[in-house]
């Protein structure tokens, strides 16, 4: 099938028609919202960065015998590690979902390329 010229380059005509019938472009906006949530959690003062630094301090003390660098009240080393792993697993799932949501747009690549 021939290609279709668009303002953003040539696309496969058949794939374009299929996407016009079934692809909801607001999917892309939902991915933006998900990334915004991850981004803010990464860099907030009480975000993942600080959680990882706390985990490092705890692990450095327990594994390497370093002096205490964090309070000993609060979550245990294992609880902190599990919480971070769970959050990262959730993010991986969100990012995999985003990839699957955007993957149909790859079908637009013309056969001529």
C-alpha positions as CSV (number, residue, x, y, z in Angstrom):
1,X,0.0,0.0,0.0
2,X,1.3,3.5,-0.7
3,X,2.6,5.8,1.9
4,X,0.9,9.0,3.1
5,X,2.7,12.3,3.4
6,X,2.0,14.1,6.7
7,X,3.4,17.2,8.2
8,X,5.7,14.9,10.3
9,X,6.9,12.7,7.5
10,X,5.7,9.8,5.5
11,X,3.6,7.1,7.2
12,X,2.2,3.8,6.1
13,X,-1.3,4.5,4.8
14,X,-2.9,1.2,5.9
15,X,-1.4,1.6,9.5
16,X,-2.6,5.2,9.6
17,X,-6.1,4.2,8.8
18,X,-6.1,1.4,11.4
19,X,-4.8,3.8,14.1
20,X,-7.4,6.4,13.2
21,X,-10.0,3.7,13.9
22,X,-8.6,2.4,17.1
23,X,-5.8,4.5,18.7
24,X,-6.7,7.0,21.4
25,X,-4.1,9.8,21.4
26,X,-5.0,10.7,25.0
27,X,-3.0,7.5,25.9
28,X,0.1,9.6,25.3
29,X,-1.2,12.2,27.8
30,X,-1.7,9.4,30.4
31,X,1.9,8.3,29.9
32,X,2.9,12.0,30.5
33,X,0.9,12.0,33.8
34,X,2.5,8.7,34.9
35,X,6.0,10.0,34.1
36,X,5.3,13.2,36.0
37,X,4.3,11.2,39.1
38,X,7.5,9.1,38.8
39,X,9.6,12.3,38.3
40,X,8.2,14.0,41.3
41,X,8.7,10.9,43.5
42,X,12.3,10.6,42.3
43,X,13.3,14.1,43.3
44,X,11.0,15.2,46.1
45,X,12.8,16.0,49.3
46,X,11.4,12.8,50.7
47,X,11.6,11.0,47.4
48,X,13.3,7.9,46.1
49,X,16.7,9.6,45.9
50,X,16.7,10.2,49.7
51,X,15.3,6.7,50.3
52,X,18.2,5.2,48.3
53,X,20.7,7.4,50.2
54,X,19.2,6.2,53.5
55,X,19.3,2.6,52.3
56,X,23.0,3.1,51.3
57,X,23.8,4.5,54.7
58,X,22.1,1.6,56.5
59,X,23.7,-1.0,54.3
60,X,27.1,0.7,54.6
61,X,26.8,0.5,58.4
62,X,25.6,-3.1,58.5
63,X,27.7,-4.6,55.7
64,X,30.9,-2.5,55.9
65,X,30.9,-1.7,59.6
66,X,30.7,2.1,59.0
67,X,29.6,4.5,61.6
68,X,25.8,5.2,61.9
69,X,24.7,7.8,59.4
70,X,20.9,7.5,59.8
71,X,18.7,7.2,62.8
72,X,18.1,3.6,64.1
73,X,14.4,4.4,64.7
74,X,12.2,3.8,61.7
75,X,12.1,1.1,59.1
76,X,14.6,-1.7,59.2
77,X,17.2,-2.2,56.5
78,X,15.2,-5.1,55.0
79,X,11.9,-3.2,55.2
80,X,13.5,-0.1,53.5
81,X,15.0,-2.3,50.8
82,X,11.7,-4.1,50.2
83,X,9.8,-0.8,50.0
84,X,12.2,0.6,47.4
85,X,12.1,-2.6,45.4
86,X,8.3,-2.6,45.4
87,X,8.2,1.0,44.3
88,X,10.7,0.4,41.5
89,X,8.8,-2.8,40.4
90,X,5.6,-0.6,40.2
91,X,7.5,1.9,38.1
92,X,8.8,-0.8,35.8
93,X,5.3,-2.1,35.3
94,X,4.1,1.5,34.5
95,X,6.9,2.0,32.0
96,X,6.2,-1.4,30.4
97,X,2.5,-0.4,30.1
98,X,3.6,2.9,28.5
99,X,5.8,1.1,26.0
100,X,2.9,-1.2,25.1
101,X,0.5,1.8,24.8
102,X,2.9,3.6,22.4
103,X,4.0,0.6,20.4
104,X,1.2,0.8,17.8
105,X,2.6,4.1,16.6
106,X,5.7,2.2,15.3
107,X,3.4,0.6,12.7
108,X,3.2,3.9,10.9
109,X,6.8,3.4,9.6
110,X,6.5,3.2,5.8
111,X,7.7,0.0,4.2
112,X,10.0,2.1,2.0
113,X,12.3,2.8,5.0
